[in-house]
Amino acid sequence: MPLTPLDIHNKEFSKSFRGYDEDEVNEFLDQVIKDYEIIIRDKKDLEERVKDLEEKLKHFSNIEETLNKSILVAQEAAEEVKSNAQKEAKLIIREAEKNADRIVNEALSKARKIALEIEDLKKQSKVFRNRFKMLIEAQLEMVNSKDWDQLMEFDIDATELKSIAEEELHFSTQNN
């Protein structure tokens, strides 16, 4: 057990013949007591300071540990977000490619359908043109026929027209 300043102060030495000078010893002991009290006080202050610093160190160690854990969690979350983003990007690209293929296939199908319709319309216009040409040629042939010339040469008398009209009138009244 360590000495206290009170132990030093209360220490009594036995007296002997030719011993040390008592005043000198007492004076030295008083100085030792003062110095010892200063050392004890400094020790307590240092112990308190060490205790405070240990608490701060523990606090900062906890903060460091929490920060390290947080960094790990953040890194894992970032990796997960990155992975999910890559998966989603691949899905979007795959969906876009499917849509593009579908659109291209629809466009090709429509183009084929339109090409067939164009061919059909060409055939129909060719048939129409041939029929129209035949009709015009027939009309032209009729216009160029000699019947028109004969019709112009035909003379009819007004009295003859009257008798033809009367016969037609008589014939139609009998049938009704």
Secondary structure, 3 states (H helix, E strand, C coil): CCCCHHHHHHCCCCCCCCCCCHHHHHHHHHHHHHHHHHHHHHHHHHHHHHHHHHHHHHHHHHHHHHHHHHHHHHHHHHHHHHHHHHHHHHHHHHHHHHHHHHHHHHHHHHHHHHHHHHHHHHHHHHHHHHHHHHHHHHHHHHHCCHHHHHHHHCCCCHHHHHHHHHHHHHHHHHHC
